[in-house]
């Protein structure tokens, strides 16, 4: 079974920071993820390899899907799972529903959306029920999870715990 994990929030919400933390990389060092590599989550004892796309659709616009496709095509691992940042935008150019309708996603069986309740600085809050309804519109086997609170360590641990449960750890 292949899974896509989508760290979900709006612009400057802390999505990339969360991905860097999950992957055990210094989020302030601007880590790059190679187009032809897979990565392990060092603080979660699962053997699964991940293709990582830390820039989201609100960063890359039309290049978002192209980059994910290139990463998946260039890796030597035959069935990696995916870890990406995703903005739940409704604008036609970046629409989450349009993006998730792309054939690229057909190779995955489950989609785990980690909905970051608060922007990293606490200055904005997702309307979680509205985003959950939006996730339901994407037409995939979606599992939304609310990642609540402002403390970065507590948010990270919520995501790690959810991933452990998904992989039976």
C-alpha positions, 0 to 999 in steps of 0.5 A, spaced: 500 500 500 502 506 498 501 512 502 501 520 501 502 524 507 500 532 506 502 537 511 497 542 510 496 549 511 496 556 508 502 560 505 508 561 511 504 556 515 510 552 517 509 546 512 516 546 510 519 547 517 514 541 519 517 536 513 524 538 515 523 536 522 520 530 520 526 528 516 531 530 521 534 536 518 535 543 520 529 547 518 533 553 518 539 550 514 534 550 508 535 543 506 534 540 499 531 534 497 534 530 491 530 529 485 533 522 485 533 520 492 528 517 498 529 519 505 527 515 512 524 519 518 529 518 523 525 519 529 520 514 527 522 507 527 519 505 520 522 502 514 518 506 509 522 510 504 519 517 502 520 522 496 520 529 499 517 535 496 517 541 501 515 546 497 508 547 496 503 549 491 503 556 493 510 556 492 511 553 486 504 554 482 504 549 476 511 546 477 508 543 483 506 537 480 511 537 475 516 536 481 513 531 484 512 527 478 520 528 477 522 526 484 517 519 483 520 518 476 527 519 478 528 515 484 531 508 484 526 506 490 520 502 486 514 504 491 516 510 496 511 513 499 510 521 499 511 527 504 509 533 501 507 540 503 500 542 500 496 549 501 488 548 501 487 553 496 481 554 492 484 559 487 483 556 480 491 556 479 493 553 485 486 549 487 487 543 492 481 540 488 484 541 481 491 538 484 489 532 487 485 530 481 491 529 477 493 522 474 499 523 478 496 521 485 492 514 482 499 511 484 497 512 491 492 508 495 491 513 501 492 520 503 493 523 510 492 530 510 495 533 517 491 540 517 496 545 521 490 548 525 495 555 526 500 559 522 507 558 526 506 564 529 499 564 532 497 570 528 492 566 523 488 559 524 485 554 519 477 553 520 478 546 520 471 544 519 471 548 512 478 545 510 476 538 512 470 539 507 475 541 502 479 535 503 472 531 502 472 534 495 478 532 492 475 525 490 481 520 494 481 516 500 482 521 504 484 521 512 484 528 515 488 529 522 487 536 526 494 538 528 492 543 534 496 548 538 501 552 537 507 549 540 512 546 535 514 540 538 507 538 540 505 539 533 511 535 531 509 529 536 502 529 534 504 528 526 509 523 528 504 519 533 499 519 527 505 516 522 507 511 527 499 509 528 498 509 520 504 504 519 503 500 525 508 502 530 
